[in-house]
Amino acid sequence: MNLNKQDIKDLISLVNDGYIRKSDHSVFPLSIYNYTPKTQFEGYWTPITRKTRGLVLDNKYNIIIKCPEKFFNQNEPLAPHINLSNARISEKLDGYYISIKLDSDWGLIITSRGSFNNKYTEAVKSSITDDIVLKMAPNYTYFCELLQNFPGDESIILTKHLVPKLVCWAIKDENFNEIIPDDTCPFPIAKELSLPEAKQYLKQKVEGVVAQDLTTFERVKIKTEYFVKYHRLISNCTEKRVWEVLSAGGRVENLNLPDEFMPQMKKWQQEFLLDFNLKVANTQTALKRRANLSDKEIALDNTLHPTLKSYLFTLKKRGLEALSAQIWRDLKPHNVV
């Protein structure tokens, strides 16, 4: 199966526009496609960007790995309404997304969400024994969560995994039809919960659950309030972080942040930039209107607010760069140490 002409055209355009990142295999003519922080920041969820969550194609745009589409938290606008009484509910595991396929043409393919080769795929490769490979159905794709802690990733994975483990939460057959993992799966399977069990589970200090409609196969994430608050703190998705990024000349959209925190980070950025740009514009206008005045006359001008007067002198004496630095210092939130 390959992408149709319109999807190929859209995919290439989205790669060129920075909404999708393409990474090539080091040996085979394969490429993996994954949506970028720009897509997250803008909420640019098209049929193609939602499919590029580890999509693997060959150089003729044949589909090698067709990942489950991007799915959302229960309270997000694009999340489908799912009747939990007609849903498969399973634990939401706090780990790294991994795809595994024993392909008839390319052999064993292991990917993380956007790479063929990194520390996560290497960890998986070292854990897959010959016995596991023999149990894998040819041309089936196993979508798993790698439950393992890596130094430096403390803000990514919050759960302490004492023993590394690979847990399967979805499978697609050779025709890319999704099937529910069962006892024939060569990997441990994500624990399924009844609706009453899920309600009790969500009261614990866990990430949450995934609910999948048994008719449409659509999914939503339901996360615990505990996990969201803790994750926001550990991921440093705070007003302070936005101020630090902007004052250093960066932008939030260039950060690799959890999807659910992007709207608030974007809102803080817009507020900071609006305030900053207004202060710069007001200072430039004030200086222009007083172009013929001496420094002493400006200093004695009681119509100027002391802060604006300070900005005006900074702009006049030291330039726009110095003014920008001064304004960002003044914009530091009061609750930031």
N, C-alpha and C positions, 0 to 999 in steps of 0.2 A: 504494500500500500504506500502511495506517495501523496504529498500535498498537491492540491489542485493549483492551477496556474495563478488564480487570484490570491490564494493563501501564500504562495511563494513570493509573489510581488509584494504583498503586505509585510511578510516577514523580512525581506531585504530592506524595505523602506524603514521598518521599525528598528532594525539593526543600525542603519545609517543615521537615524534620528536619535539614537542613544536610549531607546526604550527597551531594547533587548541586547544582551551581550552574547556574542558567539565565541566559543572556544573550540579549537581544533584538537583532535587526537594526535598524539605524538608519532604514531606509526600508521594507523589506518585512515582512510579518507572519510572520517566521521567527524561530525561537529555536534556540540551540545549547546543548546540555546536556553537562556534564563533571563527573566525580566530583571531590570536594573532598579537601583534606588530612585531614579528619576520617575519610573513608572509608579513606584510606591508613593512617592511624594505627590505626584499629580493625580493619583488615583486613576491612571489611564488604563483601565481594565477593558480591553477589547477581546473578541474571541481568540485572537492570536496571542496577545500578552498573557491571557489566562492559561493558554496551552503551554507556554514556554516556562515550565517549572522543572526543567531538566529534560526537555525534549531533545532526542538524539536523532539526527538525520545523516544519511550518507551524502556523497557529493552529487547525487542525482535527485536529492530531496525525497528519497524513500524513507519512510518512518522506520526507525530501528527500535526506539523506546518511546512510547506514547504515554507520558506521565498523567496521573490524575490532575484535572484542572485545579487551578488556584481556587481555594474555598475560603470563606470568611467567617468571622465571629458572628454569633447569633444576633447581636445588636447592630451589625453594620448594614448600610443601605442595600448592598448587593447580595446579602445573605438570603437564600430562599427560605420560605416558611416550610418547616418540616413538622409533620405530625409525629410527635415522639412515640405515639402508640403504634405507628407503622414504620418504625425506624430500627436499624441496627445501631446500637449504642456501644461504643468501646472506649477504653481509657485513652486519653490524649497523652502520649508519651513525650517526655522532655528529653529529646535527643537530636540526632542529625539525620536528615532525610537521605536515604540511600536507595538506588535502583540497581537491581541485579538481574542479568539476563544471560542465559546460555544460548547464544545465537548460532544458528546453523552455518552462517557465513563468517562471522567474526569471532566466534568463540565466547569465552566468558567476559562479559562487559559489566563493569562496576562503576557507577558514577555517584557523586554527591549531586546537590541540586544544580551546580554550575560547572563541574569539573570532572575530568576523567582521572586526574591524578593529583591527589593532595593527601594530607595526613589522615583524613577520614577514610578515603578509599583504600589507602595502604593498610590501615588497621583492619578493614573488612577483608581484604585479600589474605592477610595473614591468618584470619580466623576461619576461612572457608576451606574445609578439608575435602579430600577426594570423595569421602562418603557423602558429604553434603551435595557435591556436584552431581554425583550419580543419582541422587534423589530429585534433582531439579528437572522439571518438565522442559524439554527442548522448546525454545522460542516463547516460553512463558516469561513474563517480567514480574519480579517480586519487588514490591515497594515496602521498604523497611525503615525502621528507626534504629540508629546506632546509639545504644545507651552506654556511653563511655565519657569519662572526663579527661580533658586535655589541658595541660598548663597554658594559661593565657586566655582561656575561653570561659572564665568564670562568669562573665556578663552575658554569655550566650546560653549556657546550660546551667540551670540553677540547682537541679536535683543532683545529689551525690550518689553516683553509681559505683557501688563497692566492687562489683564484678561486671566487666564489659559484656554486653549482650546485644544481639541483633534480633529485633522483633518485627515480624511481618504484619502489616495492617491492610494490604490490598494486593491483588494479583490480577494481571491481564493475560489472557490466553494468546495464542499465535495470531488471532484475528483482532486483537486489542479489545476484546470484550472483557469487561470487568467481572471477576468472579470472587466470591467470598472465600477467604482462606479456610481450609479445613485440615483434617489430620494428615492429608497427603502432602501438606506444605513442609519443605525441608527445614524450615526455621520455626522458632517459637512464634505463637500468634498473639496479637494484642488481645487482652482479656475483654470479653463481651459482658455487658451488664444489662440486667433487666431495668425497666424504668424505675421501680422502687429502689433498686440497688444503686442506680445512677444518682438519684436524689440524695442518698446517703453519702455516696462517694464524693459528691460535690461539696459536702460540708467539711471534708478533710483538707489538709495542707498539700494539695496536689495541683497539677496544672489544669485538669479538667477532663472533658470527654469530647468525642466526635460522634455526631448523630448523622446517620446516612439513611436517606429515604429508600425504602425497599422497592419502590416502584420506579422512581426516576434516577436513583443512585446519586442524587445530589447530596452534598455534605455541608454541615456547619460545625464550627468549633464552639463549644460552650466552656468557657474558662472560669475558674473560681476567682472571686474578688481578691482572695489572698494572693494568688499567683500573679494577677495583673499588677497589684500594688508593689509586690516584691520585685517583679520583673522590671517595672518602670524604674524602680530605685537602683537595682543592680545594673541595668542597661544605661543608666545615667540619662534617661529621657526626661530632662528637667528644663525649667526656664533658664537655670544657670548654664546648662550645656549649650542652649541656643545662643545665649549672650556671648559665651566664650568663643563659639564657632564664628559668629558674625563679627565680633570685635577683632578676630584674627584674619578676617578677609574671606572666610569660607561661607558655605551655604549648607543648610540642613539636608538638602536633597542629595548631597554627595556623601552622606553618612550611611552606613549599613545598619539600619534600625529595624526593629520589629514593626510589621505592617500596622498593627493596631495603635501604635503610638504616633504614627506619622501625622494624623490630622491635628492633634494638639501641638506637636512640634512645629508644624506648618503655620498654625494660628499664631503662636508666639513669635515666629520669625516675621510674619507679616506685620505684627504690631511693632516689633523693634524697628524694622526697616521703615515703616511709615513715620515713626517718631524721629528716627535718625535723618531721613530725607527732608522732613519738615524743618528740623533745626538747621540743617545745612542751607536750605533754600532761604529761610528767614535771615540767616547770617549774611548770605551773599547779597540779598536785597537791601539789608540795613547798611552794609558797607558801600554798595553802589550809590545809595541815596546820600551818603556822607563822603563821597569821593573828594570833595573840595574842602573838607574840614581838616584842621590840624589834629594831632593826637590829643592836645590839650582840650580842644573844643569838643572832641568826641568824649573825652573823660568827664567833662562837665555837663554832658547832655543828660538831663534828668528824665528824659522820655524813654531812655533805654533801660531795660531790666538789667540788673548787675550781671546775670549769667549771659545774656545776649551780648552785653558790652565786652565781657571776657572772651566770648567766641569771636567777636568782631576783631579784637586786637590780635588774637591768635591767627586768624585768617590773614589779616593785613601784614603782620610781621613774619609769620612762619609758614603760611601757605595752607592749602586744603588738606594735605596729609596730616599735619599737626592738629588741625581743627577736627578732623575725623576721629583721631585718637582721643582727643579731649571729650568729644561728645560721647563716644563709646564708654569712656570711664564714667561719665555722668549717668549713662543709661543702665549701669550695673544695678540689678535688682537689690532692693534694700535688704532682702533676706539672704543675699549671697555674701558669704564671708570671704 
